[in-house]
Amino acid sequence: MLKLDDFFGVVLDEERSDLGTIFSTFKVDSLINGTNVVKKLSRSNGSDSPIVAVAKRQQFLKIIKPLINEEMIEYDGSYYSKEVNTSSNRDRQYGAEDKLLQVALIIASTKSLKMLENEEKIVNVKQLRDAAFLETRFDRVWEILSQETHHIVKAFRKAK
């Protein structure tokens, strides 16, 4: 099971949102590929099928659900301008939370960090951290994934 500390210092590619890289970074690829839903969809549609990618994204979000819904440190704009932002336990926790939220948004949105900067309809890390919405953070991230992959799921259901 992943812990918040696993996200501390993770380097995320600004330009790409590659699932394989993210899953291998957190060593969850075999866990995700071993779930019944991913195995079943892979067998019937091929492992490179878009519906399999959606299932993998869902499984990853389920793995990090407890972490996303934990109480988080309030947004601190000064964290991003500090010369050294790893000097205290609080800074390290804040940094790990930030990476966790970035990863969650990359997985849910199917977009890279660079693309997310210009995406107005998707919440940003600050909004997600502040949980300035009615549902839980996980519910919000799941909703983003549902919106961004709706066309894939719809096409899959239609083809069945």
N, C-alpha and C positions, 0 to 999 in steps of 0.2 A: 504494500500500500504506500502511496506517495505521501510525503510529509512536506510541510511548508519549506523546510530547509533545503529540500531538493531543488527548489526554484531559485535559491540565492545564487547570484552570479551567472545564471544561464545566459548565454549569448544567443540572441535571436536574430536571424537574418532579416534585415529591413525590407528586402526586395522579394522574398519568397515565403510561401506558406505551406511548405512541403510537409505532409503528414508523416512520412517515413522518417525524416530527420527529427521531427519533434518526438515521435514515439520512441525512437532509438536513444535520443538524449535522455529520456526518462526511463528507459529500459522497460517499456510496457508493450512493445510490439507483439511479443508472443502471448501476453495476457489478452490483448485486444483481439488478435487473430484467432485465439482459442475460444472465444465466446461463441455460443451456439448460433446467434443471429449472424455473425460475420462468417462463420464456417458455412452455414446453410446458404447465405446469399452468394458467397464466393463459389461454391460448388455449382449453383444453378445459373450464375450470371458471369462468372469469371472474376478473378481477384482484382482486375483493373477496372471493373465496372463502376460507374458513378454511384450507383446505389450502395455498393460495398463501401465506398469512401464515406458516404453519409452515415452508414452503420458504424464505421470505425470512429467517426467524429462523435457520434452519440455515446459510444462506449467510453471514449476518453473523458468526455464531460461527466459521465456517471462516476468515473474513478476519482475525479477531482471535486465532485459535488460537496463532500464534507469540508474541504478546504475553502471553496468559494463562499460557502455560507457561514464560515467562522466570523467572529467579530474582528474587525480590522481597524488599524490605526487610521484616524481621520486624515484626509488629504492634506499634504504639507508641501506647498509650492516651493519652499526653500530647499527641500531635499534635492531637487533637480539642479540647483545652482551651487551646491556645496562643492568645495574643492575635493574633499574626501567625504564620501557619504556611506562609509562602511566602518566608521570608528566606534560606534556604540551598538549594543544589542538592539536598541530601538531602530537605528538606521538599517541594520541588517534585516530585521523583521520587515520593515517598510519596503526595502528593496526586494525581498522575496515575495511579499504580497503583490508588489507591482508586476513582477515577472509572471506570477500566477495569473493575474488578471489579463496581462498581455497575451499569454498563451491561450487562455480561455476565449478571448476575443478573436484571436487568429483562427482557432479551431472552429468556433461558432460562425464566424463571418465568412470563412473560406477565402479571406483576403490577407495580404501581407501587412506588416506594420505601416509601411509607406502608404499603401492604399487606404488603410484605416484612418490615417491623418486627415484625408480629404473627404471621408465618408460622413456626411452630416446625419444620415438617418440611423446610424448605429452609434450606440452610446460609446463614450471614450472611457479610459481607465479611471479618470477622476470621477465621472458620473457613476461608474460601476462600483468604485470604492465607497463613495458616499451613499450608495444604495438609495438614490433619490427617485424611487418608484415604488409602486404598491407591493409587488411580488418580491420573492427572494432574489439574490444575485443569480443563483443557479437557474431559477425560472426565467429570468431575463435573458441569460445567455442561451438557454434552450430555445426560447422564443426567437432569438436572432438566428440560430441554426435552422429552425423551422422555416423562417421567412426566406433565408438565403438558399435553402435546398428544396423549397416547395416544388419547383419545376421538375426536379429530378425525381422526387417521390411521386408526383402526379404522372409523369411519363412512365415510371415503373408500374404503377397501379393500372394504368391504361393498357400497358402491354400484357399484363397478366391474363 
